[in-house]
């Protein structure tokens, strides 16, 4: 994966609540569905702890720079 693709993936994880929720459930599946082609090593380098930190940062971002998020599943509570 190119550096540009990594930056796009991280930006998407920060600004798209629905995508981030899906990535927390299954990073490999959500990336494949959205066209982020990562190797096994790249997928393994993005750890669950990284996704929790991104969640923490995302909930603090100004809503004006985030994507409109489709409704998340009932009971979904962002990690804090």
N, C-alpha and C positions, 0 to 999 in steps of 0.2 A: 504494500500500500504506500502510496506517495505521501509526502508530508502534507501536501494540500488536502488529500483525502482524509488524513487523520484530523486536520484542523476542521474540516467540514463535519466530520463525525462528532467531534467534541462540541462544536457549536450547536449542532442539532440536539445533542444530549442535553445541553444547557437550556435551549430555548423551546423545546417541544416536550411538554409534559407527558403526552400520550406515548411518544416514541421512547422517552426515558423509562416510563413504566414498563413498556414491553421489553426494553433492553434489560431491565432488572430481572424480569422473568426469564428471558433467554436472549442473551446478547447475540449469539451466533444467528439465531433465527430472525431476530428483528433486523440485524444488519443485512442479512441475505435478502429479506423482503424489500428493503429500502435501497438496495444496490451498493451497499458498502462492502466491498470484497476484501475481506481480511483473511490472512493465513491463520492457521491454528496457533502459531506462535504469537501473532498479533492479538488474537482473541484472548489468549492466556495472559498477555501483558496488561490487559485492562481487567483489573481485579474487582471483586464485589465492593471492596472498600473504596475504590475509585468512584464507583457509581454512587455510593452513599455520599461521598464528598461532593460530587456533582449535583446530587439532589439537594444537599444543604445549600450550595451556592445558588442553584436555580430558583429556590423559593425566595431568595433574597434579591433576585434581579427585578428591575423595574418592569412592570407588566407591559409597558409600551414597546419593549424590545423582544418580547416573547411571542411565539406563534399562538394563534387562537387554538386552545386545546379542546379537542372533543371531550365529551364527558368521560371521565375515568370511572373504573368499576366502583360499585358501592363498597364502602368500607375502606377505600384507599386513603391512607394517611401518609403524607410525605415524611421521610425520615428527617429528624431534626437533630 
